[in-house]
């Protein structure tokens, strides 16, 4: 949803150019990968729509928070 194109090849440059907290790797609603996954018992439980999405998160779901909470 929010991943700008990056031309830098040096990791230290990327870390100073991009705010990692602002990036959003979820699928855009209506993209070709939405509802085109395969149902796998106990793996893709809880999907919305006609089939699981091909991304790591279902469209419309909240992104998980990793690490300590403030």
C-alpha positions in Angstrom: 0.0 0.0 0.0 2.9 2.4 0.8 6.3 1.2 -0.5 8.1 3.9 -2.5 10.6 2.9 -5.2 14.2 3.0 -3.8 17.2 3.5 -6.0 19.9 3.3 -3.3 22.0 0.2 -3.1 23.7 0.9 0.2 21.8 -0.3 3.2 23.0 2.6 5.4 21.7 5.1 2.8 18.3 3.3 2.7 18.0 3.5 6.5 18.5 7.2 6.5 16.2 7.8 3.6 13.2 5.8 4.6 11.2 5.7 7.8 10.5 1.9 8.2 7.5 2.6 10.4 5.8 4.4 7.5 6.1 1.5 5.0 3.0 -0.7 4.4 3.5 -4.0 2.6 -0.1 -5.0 2.6 -1.9 -5.7 -0.6 -4.0 -2.9 -2.2 -7.7 -3.7 -2.2 -8.7 -4.9 -5.7 -5.2 -6.1 -6.6 -4.9 -9.3 -8.6 -3.6 -11.2 -5.6 -6.7 -10.7 -3.5 -8.9 -13.8 -3.1 -6.6 -16.0 -5.3 -4.9 -18.1 -2.6 -5.6 -21.8 -1.8 -7.5 -22.9 1.3 -5.1 -24.8 3.6 -6.8 -26.2 6.8 -5.4 -24.5 10.0 -3.1 -22.3 7.9 -5.4 -19.9 6.1 -8.2 -20.0 8.6 -10.0 -16.7 9.0 -9.8 -15.4 5.5 -12.4 -13.0 4.2 -13.8 -13.1 0.7 -14.1 -16.2 -1.6 -10.5 -17.4 -1.0 -7.4 -16.4 1.0 -5.3 -13.5 -0.3 -1.8 -14.3 -1.7 -0.2 -11.7 0.6 0.9 -12.3 4.1 -2.1 -10.4 5.5 -5.8 -10.4 4.4 -6.8 -7.1 2.8 -8.6 -5.1 5.4 -6.9 -6.8 8.4 -4.8 -4.8 10.7 -1.0 -5.2 10.5 0.6 -7.1 13.4 2.8 -5.2 15.8 6.1 -6.8 16.6 8.3 -5.8 19.5 7.7 -3.9 22.7 4.6 -1.7 23.0 4.9 1.8 24.5 
